[in-house]
Amino acid sequence: MSLLNSLLEVAPILQKAFLSDCMVGVTDREKFLAYYPAPGLNLGIKPGDPLREGSINATAIAEKRRIVRRIGKELYGIPYIAVGYPIIENGQVVGCLATGVTTEQEDRLHSLAENLMGALENIATYTESLAKDSNDLAMASHTLADTAARMAGKIAETSQINQMIRDISTRSNVLGLNAVLEAARAGAAGRGFGVVAEEIRSLSQSTSTSAKNIFRILEEMNDLVGTVSGELEKTMNRSVQQSTRIQELDAVVQQLRHMAEQLREAAALAGRGE
């Protein structure tokens, strides 16, 4: 029995041996001898139909080599990959064994990979932007914390000056009191001096009251600065933690992008029948 006749015998069995649905065709040099369509891939070929010029069967016979070709759905309405293998007996090509499988699953896989890549690209862009904003926030928080610390130092300096004013007020009050006593002893001759002494005492008391108010305000400001510094430190710590988490997220996204790229390449290889 010739090799061509043997293939005609085993073609129906061969079709069922494939893992996926596969169409099988056997031809001689001019026409189809047998055609077994797959459930999802039926090109409407009938035994006796002539080989079309440039078809995968005619090309494999003419070039005496295995031909793999991806066919778009615009030709038969179904995208598929076909393989034409020349049947050679005694050094002569006597026919061709053709097989074909649909690429709908591979096309869906490729589309999914492309969509996944696009989504991951967007996520990566947003993550990079968020990481930059987080770093900027951390730097701003650090700057504000330094500023708050300097403000606390200036308040401390102001408190020292305020204490000096209170000391001067106390001394002025004592001097004014002594002047009043001396004016009283001097009698009529010291009246003018007594008026001045009373004004000094009055000014001293006013200064003391103002100094106390300033000191109270400074203490309140110092408390507020302390509260701001504490909150800024918390914010800075959270910003650092957030930046770390974002970097970890970016690493995961990069891994996913690599996996998606591998998925896309696998889909492309499957689409080329490699």
Secondary structure by P-SEA (a helix, b strand, c coil): ccaaaaaaaaaaaaaaacccbbbbbbbccccccbbbbccccccccccccccccccaaaaaaaacbbbbbbbccccccccbbbbbbbbbcccccccbbbbbbbaaaaaaaaaaaaaaaaaaaaaaaaaaaaaaaaaaaaaaaaaaaaaaaaaaaaaaaaaaaaaaaaaaaaaaaaaaaaaaaaaaaacccaaaaaaaaaaaaaaaaaaaaaaaaaaaaaaaaaaaaaaaaaaaaaaaaaaaaaaaaaaaaaaaaaaaaaaaaaaaaaaaaaaacc
